[in-house]
Amino acid sequence: MAQYTDGCGFDLVFDTVGNDNLQNAFKAVKLNGTVISTVSLSQQDLTLLHAKGLTLHLVYMLIPLLTGSDRPYHGQILSKIANLVDEGQIRPLIDDRVFPLTEVAAAHTYLESGKAMGKIVLTS
């Protein structure tokens, strides 16, 4: 994280993993930064959240699908995110190491080791 942010932390961390990874998001975001998570079905220690003055947004994207409400609004959110990606304002953090699909177990072990910086790429 330090090499990507000059040691300051990210402005915003978007977590799609949840559980223990949410604590990693709290560590990776800068002071007064924002963490957004789509997975909040866990118990969390919010100490870092308070100590760093963070904002936490929990978004359960399945609610429109399950209830039939606010679907157009969530479609607008996804369109806005897609535009930000297209403009290069949102970029995924991808680890330098790439694994062939035949080594998926090794990729998973590497990810669980905590050595990976971002997402792991599998190729066919």
Rosetta constraint file for C-alpha pairs under 8 A:
AtomPair CA 1 CA 5 HARMONIC 6.40 0.50
AtomPair CA 1 CA 7 HARMONIC 7.19 0.50
AtomPair CA 1 CA 9 HARMONIC 6.68 0.50
AtomPair CA 1 CA 10 HARMONIC 7.95 0.50
AtomPair CA 1 CA 28 HARMONIC 6.47 0.50
AtomPair CA 1 CA 117 HARMONIC 7.62 0.50
AtomPair CA 2 CA 6 HARMONIC 5.44 0.50
AtomPair CA 2 CA 7 HARMONIC 4.02 0.50
AtomPair CA 2 CA 8 HARMONIC 6.84 0.50
AtomPair CA 2 CA 9 HARMONIC 6.73 0.50
AtomPair CA 3 CA 7 HARMONIC 6.61 0.50
AtomPair CA 5 CA 9 HARMONIC 5.42 0.50
AtomPair CA 5 CA 10 HARMONIC 6.32 0.50
AtomPair CA 8 CA 30 HARMONIC 5.63 0.50
AtomPair CA 8 CA 31 HARMONIC 7.93 0.50
AtomPair CA 9 CA 28 HARMONIC 5.37 0.50
AtomPair CA 9 CA 29 HARMONIC 4.72 0.50
AtomPair CA 9 CA 30 HARMONIC 4.03 0.50
AtomPair CA 9 CA 31 HARMONIC 7.62 0.50
AtomPair CA 10 CA 28 HARMONIC 6.20 0.50
AtomPair CA 10 CA 29 HARMONIC 4.52 0.50
AtomPair CA 10 CA 30 HARMONIC 5.29 0.50
AtomPair CA 10 CA 33 HARMONIC 7.25 0.50
AtomPair CA 11 CA 29 HARMONIC 5.99 0.50
AtomPair CA 11 CA 30 HARMONIC 5.85 0.50
AtomPair CA 11 CA 33 HARMONIC 5.07 0.50
AtomPair CA 11 CA 34 HARMONIC 6.47 0.50
AtomPair CA 12 CA 29 HARMONIC 6.14 0.50
AtomPair CA 12 CA 30 HARMONIC 7.93 0.50
AtomPair CA 12 CA 33 HARMONIC 5.84 0.50
AtomPair CA 12 CA 34 HARMONIC 4.76 0.50
AtomPair CA 12 CA 35 HARMONIC 5.71 0.50
AtomPair CA 12 CA 36 HARMONIC 7.59 0.50
AtomPair CA 13 CA 25 HARMONIC 6.03 0.50
AtomPair CA 13 CA 28 HARMONIC 7.39 0.50
AtomPair CA 13 CA 29 HARMONIC 6.20 0.50
AtomPair CA 13 CA 34 HARMONIC 6.49 0.50
AtomPair CA 13 CA 35 HARMONIC 4.87 0.50
AtomPair CA 13 CA 36 HARMONIC 6.25 0.50
AtomPair CA 14 CA 25 HARMONIC 7.82 0.50
AtomPair CA 14 CA 35 HARMONIC 6.00 0.50
AtomPair CA 14 CA 36 HARMONIC 4.80 0.50
AtomPair CA 14 CA 37 HARMONIC 5.85 0.50
AtomPair CA 15 CA 21 HARMONIC 7.59 0.50
AtomPair CA 15 CA 22 HARMONIC 6.74 0.50
AtomPair CA 15 CA 25 HARMONIC 6.85 0.50
AtomPair CA 15 CA 35 HARMONIC 7.31 0.50
AtomPair CA 15 CA 36 HARMONIC 6.01 0.50
AtomPair CA 15 CA 37 HARMONIC 4.55 0.50
AtomPair CA 15 CA 38 HARMONIC 6.55 0.50
AtomPair CA 15 CA 39 HARMONIC 7.53 0.50
AtomPair CA 16 CA 37 HARMONIC 5.84 0.50
AtomPair CA 16 CA 38 HARMONIC 5.36 0.50
AtomPair CA 16 CA 39 HARMONIC 6.06 0.50
AtomPair CA 17 CA 21 HARMONIC 6.24 0.50
AtomPair CA 17 CA 22 HARMONIC 7.49 0.50
AtomPair CA 17 CA 37 HARMONIC 7.86 0.50
AtomPair CA 17 CA 38 HARMONIC 7.69 0.50
AtomPair CA 17 CA 39 HARMONIC 6.25 0.50
AtomPair CA 18 CA 22 HARMONIC 5.10 0.50
AtomPair CA 18 CA 37 HARMONIC 6.79 0.50
AtomPair CA 18 CA 38 HARMONIC 7.35 0.50
AtomPair CA 18 CA 39 HARMONIC 4.73 0.50
AtomPair CA 18 CA 40 HARMONIC 5.99 0.50
AtomPair CA 18 CA 41 HARMONIC 7.62 0.50
AtomPair CA 18 CA 42 HARMONIC 7.53 0.50
AtomPair CA 19 CA 23 HARMONIC 7.91 0.50
AtomPair CA 19 CA 39 HARMONIC 7.47 0.50
AtomPair CA 19 CA 40 HARMONIC 7.16 0.50
AtomPair CA 19 CA 41 HARMONIC 7.31 0.50
AtomPair CA 19 CA 42 HARMONIC 5.53 0.50
AtomPair CA 19 CA 43 HARMONIC 7.61 0.50
AtomPair CA 19 CA 44 HARMONIC 7.78 0.50
AtomPair CA 20 CA 24 HARMONIC 7.12 0.50
AtomPair CA 21 CA 25 HARMONIC 6.40 0.50
AtomPair CA 22 CA 26 HARMONIC 6.39 0.50
AtomPair CA 22 CA 37 HARMONIC 7.59 0.50
AtomPair CA 22 CA 44 HARMONIC 7.89 0.50
AtomPair CA 23 CA 27 HARMONIC 6.38 0.50
AtomPair CA 23 CA 44 HARMONIC 7.57 0.50
AtomPair CA 23 CA 45 HARMONIC 7.79 0.50
AtomPair CA 24 CA 28 HARMONIC 6.12 0.50
AtomPair CA 25 CA 29 HARMONIC 6.22 0.50
AtomPair CA 25 CA 35 HARMONIC 6.67 0.50
AtomPair CA 26 CA 35 HARMONIC 6.96 0.50
AtomPair CA 26 CA 48 HARMONIC 6.24 0.50
AtomPair CA 26 CA 49 HARMONIC 6.39 0.50
AtomPair CA 26 CA 54 HARMONIC 7.85 0.50
AtomPair CA 27 CA 48 HARMONIC 7.26 0.50
AtomPair CA 29 CA 33 HARMONIC 5.64 0.50
AtomPair CA 29 CA 34 HARMONIC 6.89 0.50
AtomPair CA 29 CA 35 HARMONIC 7.19 0.50
AtomPair CA 30 CA 52 HARMONIC 7.49 0.50
AtomPair CA 31 CA 52 HARMONIC 4.87 0.50
AtomPair CA 31 CA 53 HARMONIC 6.18 0.50
AtomPair CA 31 CA 54 HARMONIC 6.65 0.50
AtomPair CA 32 CA 52 HARMONIC 6.00 0.50
AtomPair CA 32 CA 53 HARMONIC 4.69 0.50
AtomPair CA 32 CA 54 HARMONIC 4.71 0.50
AtomPair CA 32 CA 55 HARMONIC 7.00 0.50
AtomPair CA 33 CA 52 HARMONIC 7.94 0.50
AtomPair CA 33 CA 53 HARMONIC 7.38 0.50
AtomPair CA 33 CA 54 HARMONIC 5.15 0.50
AtomPair CA 33 CA 55 HARMONIC 6.37 0.50
AtomPair CA 34 CA 54 HARMONIC 5.63 0.50
AtomPair CA 34 CA 55 HARMONIC 4.66 0.50
AtomPair CA 34 CA 56 HARMONIC 5.91 0.50
AtomPair CA 34 CA 57 HARMONIC 7.68 0.50
AtomPair CA 35 CA 54 HARMONIC 7.27 0.50
AtomPair CA 35 CA 55 HARMONIC 6.19 0.50
AtomPair CA 35 CA 56 HARMONIC 4.89 0.50
AtomPair CA 35 CA 57 HARMONIC 6.29 0.50
AtomPair CA 36 CA 56 HARMONIC 5.84 0.50
AtomPair CA 36 CA 57 HARMONIC 4.68 0.50
AtomPair CA 36 CA 58 HARMONIC 5.88 0.50
AtomPair CA 36 CA 59 HARMONIC 7.31 0.50
AtomPair CA 37 CA 56 HARMONIC 7.79 0.50
AtomPair CA 37 CA 57 HARMONIC 6.38 0.50
AtomPair CA 37 CA 58 HARMONIC 5.06 0.50
AtomPair CA 37 CA 59 HARMONIC 6.19 0.50
AtomPair CA 38 CA 58 HARMONIC 5.92 0.50
AtomPair CA 38 CA 59 HARMONIC 4.92 0.50
AtomPair CA 38 CA 60 HARMONIC 5.56 0.50
AtomPair CA 38 CA 61 HARMONIC 6.93 0.50
AtomPair CA 39 CA 58 HARMONIC 7.37 0.50
AtomPair CA 39 CA 59 HARMONIC 7.59 0.50
AtomPair CA 39 CA 60 HARMONIC 7.14 0.50
AtomPair CA 40 CA 58 HARMONIC 6.59 0.50
AtomPair CA 46 CA 50 HARMONIC 6.46 0.50
AtomPair CA 47 CA 51 HARMONIC 6.05 0.50
AtomPair CA 48 CA 52 HARMONIC 5.82 0.50
AtomPair CA 48 CA 54 HARMONIC 7.95 0.50
AtomPair CA 49 CA 53 HARMONIC 5.99 0.50
AtomPair CA 49 CA 54 HARMONIC 5.00 0.50
AtomPair CA 49 CA 55 HARMONIC 7.33 0.50
AtomPair CA 49 CA 56 HARMONIC 7.79 0.50
AtomPair CA 50 CA 54 HARMONIC 6.48 0.50
AtomPair CA 61 CA 65 HARMONIC 7.89 0.50
AtomPair CA 61 CA 74 HARMONIC 7.60 0.50
AtomPair CA 62 CA 66 HARMONIC 6.01 0.50
AtomPair CA 63 CA 67 HARMONIC 5.80 0.50
AtomPair CA 63 CA 68 HARMONIC 7.64 0.50
AtomPair CA 63 CA 69 HARMONIC 7.51 0.50
AtomPair CA 64 CA 68 HARMONIC 4.93 0.50
AtomPair CA 64 CA 69 HARMONIC 4.90 0.50
AtomPair CA 64 CA 70 HARMONIC 5.65 0.50
AtomPair CA 64 CA 71 HARMONIC 5.16 0.50
AtomPair CA 64 CA 74 HARMONIC 7.46 0.50
AtomPair CA 65 CA 69 HARMONIC 7.62 0.50
AtomPair CA 65 CA 71 HARMONIC 7.23 0.50
AtomPair CA 70 CA 74 HARMONIC 6.42 0.50
AtomPair CA 71 CA 75 HARMONIC 6.16 0.50
AtomPair CA 72 CA 76 HARMONIC 6.30 0.50
AtomPair CA 73 CA 77 HARMONIC 6.44 0.50
AtomPair CA 74 CA 78 HARMONIC 6.29 0.50
AtomPair CA 75 CA 79 HARMONIC 6.16 0.50
AtomPair CA 76 CA 80 HARMONIC 6.09 0.50
AtomPair CA 77 CA 81 HARMONIC 6.26 0.50
AtomPair CA 78 CA 82 HARMONIC 6.15 0.50
AtomPair CA 79 CA 83 HARMONIC 6.26 0.50
AtomPair CA 80 CA 84 HARMONIC 6.33 0.50
AtomPair CA 81 CA 85 HARMONIC 6.25 0.50
AtomPair CA 81 CA 90 HARMONIC 7.99 0.50
AtomPair CA 82 CA 86 HARMONIC 6.18 0.50
AtomPair CA 83 CA 87 HARMONIC 6.13 0.50
AtomPair CA 84 CA 88 HARMONIC 6.25 0.50
AtomPair CA 84 CA 89 HARMONIC 5.20 0.50
AtomPair CA 84 CA 90 HARMONIC 5.75 0.50
AtomPair CA 85 CA 89 HARMONIC 5.85 0.50
AtomPair CA 85 CA 90 HARMONIC 4.83 0.50
AtomPair CA 85 CA 91 HARMONIC 6.48 0.50
AtomPair CA 92 CA 118 HARMONIC 7.60 0.50
AtomPair CA 92 CA 119 HARMONIC 7.67 0.50
AtomPair CA 93 CA 117 HARMONIC 7.12 0.50
AtomPair CA 93 CA 118 HARMONIC 4.70 0.50
AtomPair CA 93 CA 119 HARMONIC 6.25 0.50
AtomPair CA 94 CA 117 HARMONIC 6.66 0.50
AtomPair CA 94 CA 118 HARMONIC 4.71 0.50
AtomPair CA 94 CA 119 HARMONIC 4.65 0.50
AtomPair CA 94 CA 120 HARMONIC 6.23 0.50
AtomPair CA 94 CA 121 HARMONIC 7.38 0.50
AtomPair CA 95 CA 116 HARMONIC 5.85 0.50
AtomPair CA 95 CA 117 HARMONIC 4.92 0.50
AtomPair CA 95 CA 118 HARMONIC 5.20 0.50
AtomPair CA 95 CA 119 HARMONIC 5.75 0.50
AtomPair CA 95 CA 120 HARMONIC 5.71 0.50
AtomPair CA 95 CA 121 HARMONIC 7.52 0.50
AtomPair CA 96 CA 117 HARMONIC 7.93 0.50
AtomPair CA 97 CA 120 HARMONIC 7.11 0.50
AtomPair CA 97 CA 121 HARMONIC 7.41 0.50
AtomPair CA 98 CA 120 HARMONIC 6.66 0.50
AtomPair CA 98 CA 121 HARMONIC 5.12 0.50
AtomPair CA 98 CA 122 HARMONIC 6.06 0.50
AtomPair CA 98 CA 123 HARMONIC 7.34 0.50
AtomPair CA 99 CA 103 HARMONIC 6.12 0.50
AtomPair CA 99 CA 104 HARMONIC 7.06 0.50
AtomPair CA 99 CA 106 HARMONIC 7.95 0.50
AtomPair CA 99 CA 107 HARMONIC 6.20 0.50
AtomPair CA 99 CA 120 HARMONIC 7.80 0.50
AtomPair CA 99 CA 121 HARMONIC 6.30 0.50
AtomPair CA 99 CA 122 HARMONIC 4.91 0.50
AtomPair CA 99 CA 123 HARMONIC 6.29 0.50
AtomPair CA 100 CA 104 HARMONIC 7.11 0.50
AtomPair CA 100 CA 122 HARMONIC 5.34 0.50
AtomPair CA 100 CA 123 HARMONIC 4.70 0.50
AtomPair CA 100 CA 124 HARMONIC 5.85 0.50
AtomPair CA 101 CA 122 HARMONIC 5.36 0.50
AtomPair CA 101 CA 123 HARMONIC 5.44 0.50
AtomPair CA 101 CA 124 HARMONIC 5.28 0.50
AtomPair CA 102 CA 124 HARMONIC 7.85 0.50
AtomPair CA 103 CA 107 HARMONIC 6.33 0.50
AtomPair CA 104 CA 108 HARMONIC 6.12 0.50
AtomPair CA 104 CA 122 HARMONIC 7.29 0.50
AtomPair CA 105 CA 109 HARMONIC 6.18 0.50
AtomPair CA 106 CA 110 HARMONIC 6.08 0.50
AtomPair CA 107 CA 111 HARMONIC 6.17 0.50
AtomPair CA 107 CA 120 HARMONIC 7.10 0.50
AtomPair CA 107 CA 122 HARMONIC 7.87 0.50
AtomPair CA 108 CA 112 HARMONIC 6.16 0.50
AtomPair CA 109 CA 113 HARMONIC 6.13 0.50
AtomPair CA 110 CA 114 HARMONIC 7.16 0.50
AtomPair CA 110 CA 115 HARMONIC 6.65 0.50
AtomPair CA 110 CA 116 HARMONIC 6.62 0.50
AtomPair CA 111 CA 115 HARMONIC 6.71 0.50
AtomPair CA 111 CA 116 HARMONIC 5.46 0.50
AtomPair CA 111 CA 120 HARMONIC 7.18 0.50
AtomPair CA 116 CA 120 HARMONIC 7.37 0.50
